[in-house]
Structure formats: structure tokens, C-alpha cells
Amino acid sequence: MSVKAWRQILGQHWGKVLGGLLGLIVGLAILLFGFWKSLLLFACIAIGVYLGRLFDQHEGLQKLLQRIWPESD
């Protein structure tokens, strides 16, 4: 199969491919680390992705903390 054909397949079935890879990663993590350690790992990854997205949007740490804990008068 050519590279062009692979790109076309991935373009048409991107969600299925991504879902399959994510399922593989979750399954391997549970087999290797156990359920609770894997759950903690994925929670930490989700928090990291969220914080990274905020920093990509040029929102500094001070603004983030003010959103979480607003000053009360």
C-alpha cells in the first residue's frame, strides 16, 4: 500500500484508529500496572493535558489560580 492510500484510510477512519490505539494503551496499562495505578496515571495525564492547554492559550499560572480560587471581598 502506498503512503497516499494510508493517508486516505486514516483520513476517513481517524476516530476508529484513534479509539483503537487509545484502547490498546489503556489495556496495556491495566495489564502492566493494575487498575488503580492506571486510573491514577490517566488522571495525572488528563490534568497535565488540561494545564498544558491553558498555557498554550497564554494563560499564566496567576490567572489560572485566580480562576480556581477567586478573591472574595
N, CA, C and O atoms as a GROMACS GRO file, in nm:
protein
  292
    1MET      N    1   0.084  -0.119   0.000
    1MET     CA    2   0.000   0.000   0.000
    1MET      C    3   0.088   0.124   0.000
    1MET      O    4   0.191   0.128   0.067
    2SER      N    5   0.047   0.222  -0.073
    2SER     CA    6   0.124   0.345  -0.082
    2SER      C    7   0.093   0.437   0.035
    2SER      O    8  -0.005   0.418   0.108
    3VAL      N    9   0.177   0.537   0.052
    3VAL     CA   10   0.157   0.635   0.159
    3VAL      C   11   0.028   0.711   0.136
    3VAL      O   12  -0.043   0.744   0.231
    4LYS      N   13  -0.002   0.739   0.012
    4LYS     CA   14  -0.126   0.812  -0.021
    4LYS      C   15  -0.249   0.732   0.021
    4LYS      O   16  -0.345   0.788   0.073
    5ALA      N   17  -0.246   0.602  -0.002
    5ALA     CA   18  -0.358   0.517   0.036
    5ALA      C   19  -0.374   0.513   0.188
    5ALA      O   20  -0.487   0.518   0.238
    6TRP      N   21  -0.263   0.504   0.263
    6TRP     CA   22  -0.269   0.505   0.409
    6TRP      C   23  -0.327   0.636   0.460
    6TRP      O   24  -0.408   0.637   0.553
    7ARG      N   25  -0.285   0.747   0.401
    7ARG     CA   26  -0.337   0.878   0.443
    7ARG      C   27  -0.488   0.887   0.418
    7ARG      O   28  -0.562   0.944   0.498
    8GLN      N   29  -0.532   0.832   0.306
    8GLN     CA   30  -0.674   0.836   0.273
    8GLN      C   31  -0.753   0.752   0.374
    8GLN      O   32  -0.858   0.794   0.421
    9ILE      N   33  -0.702   0.633   0.407
    9ILE     CA   34  -0.770   0.547   0.504
    9ILE      C   35  -0.774   0.614   0.641
    9ILE      O   36  -0.879   0.615   0.706
   10LEU      N   37  -0.663   0.671   0.684
   10LEU     CA   38  -0.660   0.740   0.813
   10LEU      C   39  -0.752   0.861   0.814
   10LEU      O   40  -0.816   0.890   0.916
   11GLY      N   41  -0.759   0.932   0.704
   11GLY     CA   42  -0.846   1.048   0.695
   11GLY      C   43  -0.993   1.011   0.707
   11GLY      O   44  -1.072   1.085   0.766
   12GLN      N   45  -1.031   0.896   0.650
   12GLN     CA   46  -1.170   0.854   0.653
   12GLN      C   47  -1.209   0.786   0.784
   12GLN      O   48  -1.325   0.789   0.823
   13HIS      N   49  -1.111   0.726   0.852
   13HIS     CA   50  -1.140   0.647   0.972
   13HIS      C   51  -1.057   0.692   1.092
   13HIS      O   52  -1.015   0.609   1.173
   14TRP      N   53  -1.033   0.822   1.103
   14TRP     CA   54  -0.946   0.874   1.207
   14TRP      C   55  -0.997   0.841   1.348
   14TRP      O   56  -0.918   0.804   1.434
   15GLY      N   57  -1.125   0.853   1.372
   15GLY     CA   58  -1.182   0.826   1.504
   15GLY      C   59  -1.166   0.679   1.542
   15GLY      O   60  -1.136   0.649   1.658
   16LYS      N   61  -1.186   0.589   1.447
   16LYS     CA   62  -1.172   0.446   1.476
   16LYS      C   63  -1.026   0.411   1.507
   16LYS      O   64  -1.000   0.333   1.599
   17VAL      N   65  -0.934   0.467   1.432
   17VAL     CA   66  -0.792   0.441   1.456
   17VAL      C   67  -0.750   0.496   1.591
   17VAL      O   68  -0.683   0.428   1.669
   18LEU      N   69  -0.789   0.619   1.620
   18LEU     CA   70  -0.754   0.680   1.748
   18LEU      C   71  -0.817   0.603   1.865
   18LEU      O   72  -0.751   0.581   1.966
   19GLY      N   73  -0.941   0.564   1.851
   19GLY     CA   74  -1.008   0.486   1.955
   19GLY      C   75  -0.942   0.351   1.978
   19GLY      O   76  -0.929   0.306   2.092
   20GLY      N   77  -0.901   0.287   1.870
   20GLY     CA   78  -0.832   0.159   1.882
   20GLY      C   79  -0.698   0.172   1.951
   20GLY      O   80  -0.664   0.090   2.037
   21LEU      N   81  -0.622   0.274   1.916
   21LEU     CA   82  -0.493   0.297   1.981
   21LEU      C   83  -0.510   0.333   2.128
   21LEU      O   84  -0.434   0.287   2.213
   22LEU      N   85  -0.609   0.414   2.158
   22LEU     CA   86  -0.636   0.450   2.297
   22LEU      C   87  -0.677   0.328   2.378
   22LEU      O   88  -0.634   0.311   2.492
   23GLY      N   89  -0.760   0.242   2.321
   23GLY     CA   90  -0.799   0.119   2.387
   23GLY      C   91  -0.680   0.027   2.412
   23GLY      O   92  -0.671  -0.036   2.517
   24LEU      N   93  -0.589   0.021   2.316
   24LEU     CA   94  -0.468  -0.060   2.332
   24LEU      C   95  -0.382  -0.007   2.445
   24LEU      O   96  -0.332  -0.084   2.527
   25ILE      N   97  -0.365   0.124   2.451
   25ILE     CA   98  -0.283   0.185   2.556
   25ILE      C   99  -0.346   0.163   2.693
   25ILE      O  100  -0.275   0.128   2.788
   26VAL      N  101  -0.476   0.181   2.705
   26VAL     CA  102  -0.544   0.161   2.834
   26VAL      C  103  -0.534   0.014   2.875
   26VAL      O  104  -0.506  -0.015   2.992
   27GLY      N  105  -0.556  -0.077   2.782
   27GLY     CA  106  -0.548  -0.219   2.813
   27GLY      C  107  -0.409  -0.260   2.859
   27GLY      O  108  -0.394  -0.334   2.956
   28LEU      N  109  -0.307  -0.212   2.790
   28LEU     CA  110  -0.170  -0.244   2.830
   28LEU      C  111  -0.136  -0.185   2.966
   28LEU      O  112  -0.069  -0.250   3.047
   29ALA      N  113  -0.182  -0.064   2.992
   29ALA     CA  114  -0.154  -0.001   3.122
   29ALA      C  115  -0.218  -0.080   3.235
   29ALA      O  116  -0.157  -0.098   3.340
   30ILE      N  117  -0.341  -0.126   3.215
   30ILE     CA  118  -0.408  -0.204   3.319
   30ILE      C  119  -0.338  -0.338   3.341
   30ILE      O  120  -0.324  -0.383   3.455
   31LEU      N  121  -0.294  -0.401   3.234
   31LEU     CA  122  -0.222  -0.527   3.248
   31LEU      C  123  -0.088  -0.509   3.319
   31LEU      O  124  -0.048  -0.592   3.400
   32LEU      N  125  -0.018  -0.400   3.287
   32LEU     CA  126   0.115  -0.378   3.343
   32LEU      C  127   0.112  -0.322   3.485
   32LEU      O  128   0.192  -0.363   3.569
   33PHE      N  129   0.022  -0.229   3.513
   33PHE     CA  130   0.024  -0.157   3.640
   33PHE      C  131  -0.091  -0.194   3.734
   33PHE      O  132  -0.081  -0.170   3.855
   34GLY      N  133  -0.197  -0.249   3.684
   34GLY     CA  134  -0.317  -0.273   3.765
   34GLY      C  135  -0.416  -0.160   3.743
   34GLY      O  136  -0.381  -0.055   3.690
   35PHE      N  137  -0.540  -0.183   3.785
   35PHE     CA  138  -0.647  -0.088   3.757
   35PHE      C  139  -0.627   0.046   3.825
   35PHE      O  140  -0.632   0.150   3.759
   36TRP      N  141  -0.603   0.047   3.957
   36TRP     CA  142  -0.598   0.173   4.032
   36TRP      C  143  -0.477   0.257   3.995
   36TRP      O  144  -0.487   0.379   3.985
   37LYS      N  145  -0.362   0.193   3.975
   37LYS     CA  146  -0.244   0.268   3.934
   37LYS      C  147  -0.263   0.326   3.794
   37LYS      O  148  -0.218   0.437   3.766
   38SER      N  149  -0.329   0.250   3.708
   38SER     CA  150  -0.356   0.301   3.573
   38SER      C  151  -0.454   0.418   3.579
   38SER      O  152  -0.439   0.515   3.505
   39LEU      N  153  -0.554   0.408   3.665
   39LEU     CA  154  -0.650   0.516   3.680
   39LEU      C  155  -0.580   0.644   3.728
   39LEU      O  156  -0.608   0.752   3.677
   40LEU      N  157  -0.491   0.630   3.824
   40LEU     CA  158  -0.415   0.745   3.873
   40LEU      C  159  -0.326   0.802   3.762
   40LEU      O  160  -0.315   0.924   3.746
   41LEU      N  161  -0.263   0.714   3.686
   41LEU     CA  162  -0.178   0.758   3.575
   41LEU      C  163  -0.258   0.840   3.473
   41LEU      O  164  -0.214   0.946   3.431
   42PHE      N  165  -0.375   0.790   3.434
   42PHE     CA  166  -0.455   0.861   3.335
   42PHE      C  167  -0.513   0.990   3.391
   42PHE      O  168  -0.531   1.087   3.316
   43ALA      N  169  -0.543   0.995   3.520
   43ALA     CA  170  -0.588   1.120   3.581
   43ALA      C  171  -0.477   1.224   3.578
   43ALA      O  172  -0.502   1.340   3.547
   44CYS      N  173  -0.355   1.182   3.609
   44CYS     CA  174  -0.241   1.276   3.603
   44CYS      C  175  -0.217   1.324   3.461
   44CYS      O  176  -0.186   1.441   3.439
   45ILE      N  177  -0.231   1.235   3.364
   45ILE     CA  178  -0.213   1.273   3.224
   45ILE      C  179  -0.321   1.375   3.184
   45ILE      O  180  -0.290   1.474   3.117
   46ALA      N  181  -0.445   1.351   3.224
   46ALA     CA  182  -0.555   1.443   3.190
   46ALA      C  183  -0.532   1.580   3.251
   46ALA      O  184  -0.554   1.682   3.186
   47ILE      N  185  -0.486   1.584   3.376
   47ILE     CA  186  -0.457   1.713   3.441
   47ILE      C  187  -0.343   1.783   3.368
   47ILE      O  188  -0.348   1.904   3.348
   48GLY      N  189  -0.242   1.708   3.330
   48GLY     CA  190  -0.129   1.766   3.256
   48GLY      C  191  -0.170   1.822   3.121
   48GLY      O  192  -0.124   1.930   3.082
   49VAL      N  193  -0.256   1.750   3.052
   49VAL     CA  194  -0.304   1.798   2.922
   49VAL      C  195  -0.387   1.925   2.940
   49VAL      O  196  -0.374   2.019   2.862
   50TYR      N  197  -0.471   1.929   3.043
   50TYR     CA  198  -0.552   2.047   3.070
   50TYR      C  199  -0.464   2.168   3.102
   50TYR      O  200  -0.486   2.276   3.046
   51LEU      N  201  -0.366   2.150   3.189
   51LEU     CA  202  -0.277   2.261   3.222
   51LEU      C  203  -0.195   2.304   3.102
   51LEU      O  204  -0.173   2.423   3.081
   52GLY      N  205  -0.150   2.208   3.022
   52GLY     CA  206  -0.076   2.242   2.901
   52GLY      C  207  -0.159   2.322   2.802
   52GLY      O  208  -0.109   2.414   2.738
   53ARG      N  209  -0.287   2.286   2.791
   53ARG     CA  210  -0.377   2.361   2.702
   53ARG      C  211  -0.393   2.504   2.750
   53ARG      O  212  -0.397   2.597   2.669
   54LEU      N  213  -0.403   2.523   2.882
   54LEU     CA  214  -0.416   2.658   2.936
   54LEU      C  215  -0.290   2.740   2.907
   54LEU      O  216  -0.299   2.858   2.872
   55PHE      N  217  -0.174   2.679   2.923
   55PHE     CA  218  -0.050   2.752   2.896
   55PHE      C  219  -0.034   2.779   2.747
   55PHE      O  220   0.024   2.881   2.709
   56ASP      N  221  -0.084   2.689   2.661
   56ASP     CA  222  -0.081   2.713   2.518
   56ASP      C  223  -0.167   2.833   2.481
   56ASP      O  224  -0.139   2.903   2.383
   57GLN      N  225  -0.272   2.857   2.558
   57GLN     CA  226  -0.360   2.970   2.533
   57GLN      C  227  -0.307   3.096   2.600
   57GLN      O  228  -0.376   3.198   2.609
   58HIS      N  229  -0.182   3.089   2.648
   58HIS     CA  230  -0.112   3.203   2.710
   58HIS      C  231  -0.181   3.251   2.836
   58HIS      O  232  -0.180   3.370   2.868
   59GLU      N  233  -0.241   3.158   2.908
   59GLU     CA  234  -0.299   3.193   3.036
   59GLU      C  235  -0.196   3.155   3.143
   59GLU      O  236  -0.164   3.037   3.158
   60GLY      N  237  -0.145   3.251   3.214
   60GLY     CA  238  -0.041   3.228   3.312
   60GLY      C  239  -0.092   3.157   3.436
   60GLY      O  240  -0.212   3.140   3.454
   61LEU      N  241   0.000   3.115   3.520
   61LEU     CA  242  -0.033   3.045   3.642
   61LEU      C  243  -0.116   3.132   3.736
   61LEU      O  244  -0.207   3.082   3.802
   62GLN      N  245  -0.084   3.262   3.742
   62GLN     CA  246  -0.158   3.352   3.830
   62GLN      C  247  -0.305   3.360   3.787
   62GLN      O  248  -0.394   3.357   3.872
   63LYS      N  249  -0.332   3.372   3.658
   63LYS     CA  250  -0.470   3.378   3.609
   63LYS      C  251  -0.543   3.247   3.638
   63LYS      O  252  -0.661   3.247   3.674
   64LEU      N  253  -0.472   3.135   3.622
   64LEU     CA  254  -0.532   3.006   3.648
   64LEU      C  255  -0.572   2.994   3.795
   64LEU      O  256  -0.683   2.951   3.827
   65LEU      N  257  -0.483   3.033   3.885
   65LEU     CA  258  -0.513   3.026   4.028
   65LEU      C  259  -0.626   3.120   4.066
   65LEU      O  260  -0.706   3.088   4.154
   66GLN      N  261  -0.634   3.237   4.002
   66GLN     CA  262  -0.743   3.330   4.029
   66GLN      C  263  -0.876   3.274   3.982
   66GLN      O  264  -0.980   3.299   4.043
   67ARG      N  265  -0.875   3.198   3.872
   67ARG     CA  266  -0.998   3.135   3.827
   67ARG      C  267  -1.043   3.024   3.920
   67ARG      O  268  -1.162   3.007   3.944
   68ILE      N  269  -0.947   2.950   3.975
   68ILE     CA  270  -0.981   2.840   4.065
   68ILE      C  271  -1.025   2.895   4.200
   68ILE      O  272  -1.127   2.853   4.254
   69TRP      N  273  -0.947   2.989   4.256
   69TRP     CA  274  -0.977   3.048   4.387
   69TRP      C  275  -0.993   3.198   4.372
   69TRP      O  276  -0.898   3.273   4.396
   70PRO      N  277  -1.112   3.244   4.333
   70PRO     CA  278  -1.131   3.389   4.317
   70PRO      C  279  -1.124   3.460   4.452
   70PRO      O  280  -1.161   3.404   4.556
   71GLU      N  281  -1.074   3.582   4.448
   71GLU     CA  282  -1.066   3.662   4.570
   71GLU      C  283  -1.206   3.701   4.614
   71GLU      O  284  -1.286   3.748   4.533
   72SER      N  285  -1.235   3.681   4.739
   72SER     CA  286  -1.366   3.719   4.790
   72SER      C  287  -1.353   3.850   4.868
   72SER      O  288  -1.255   3.871   4.940
   73ASP      N  289  -1.451   3.936   4.853
   73ASP     CA  290  -1.448   4.067   4.920
   73ASP      C  291  -1.511   4.060   5.054
   73ASP      O  292  -1.518   4.160   5.125
   0.00000   0.00000   0.00000
